[in-house]
Amino acid sequence: MPFATDDNIQKFIDPLNSAMDKFQINTTRRQAAFLAQLAHESGSLKYVEEIASGEAYEGREDLGNIHPGDGKRYKGRGLIQITGRSNYFQVGRALDYDFVAHPEKLELPGAAAMSAGWFWFERGLNKYADIDSFLKISIKINGVNKKTGLPNGWEDRQEHWKRCKAALKVVE
């Protein structure tokens, strides 16, 4: 993550190692794909709260945002940008914390890393990392741009993936 500050690296290194251990992100191939996605989603560990207001998620029943204000309250948080009331509930159940009542807690380093690991594991992304299906991983994390047919931020994700694979010496 060439744009990560030393402070942010120090803040997240132990929580990320714990999350990767807990959620079986335990090969260099899996780790490279995981860290590349986090680099894109968090702006190289800079953002643990989505920059946008969350207004776009208001009333999105597919995200569980059924109450007024849910869009802003449950906007993307954590290193993989967990979004929506239902995802906050699910990650809270998995990590034994009430993120619905305290959504801002997903911004703390431990929760930010663990929620990313949980999301990765729950979506079965290790199996795609094992076969280098980075495109499939990207789509499962952030969907597809309707104009291009590619995942949102595809070029940036690919650049991070190349760097992570090189740093971790993933053999092609």
Number of C-alpha atoms within 10 A of each C-alpha: 18 8 10 14 13 8 9 13 15 10 15 18 14 14 18 22 16 16 21 24 13 14 17 14 24 13 15 18 23 23 22 24 29 24 25 25 28 22 26 23 26 19 15 21 25 15 19 23 22 20 10 10 13 18 14 11 22 21 16 15 13 11 18 20 23 16 12 10 14 21 24 19 22 30 25 27 28 29 34 31 25 24 22 27 24 18 19 27 18 18 23 20 13 13 14 9 17 15 21 21 12 13 19 16 17 27 19 17 21 20 24 25 26 27 28 28 25 20 19 22 17 13 12 13 23 24 13 16 22 14 10 15 14 21 16 14 23 22 15 15 20 16 15 16 13 9 6 9 9 15 20 17 15 18 12 14 21 18 13 22 24 14 16 23 20 12 12 13 12 15 8 6
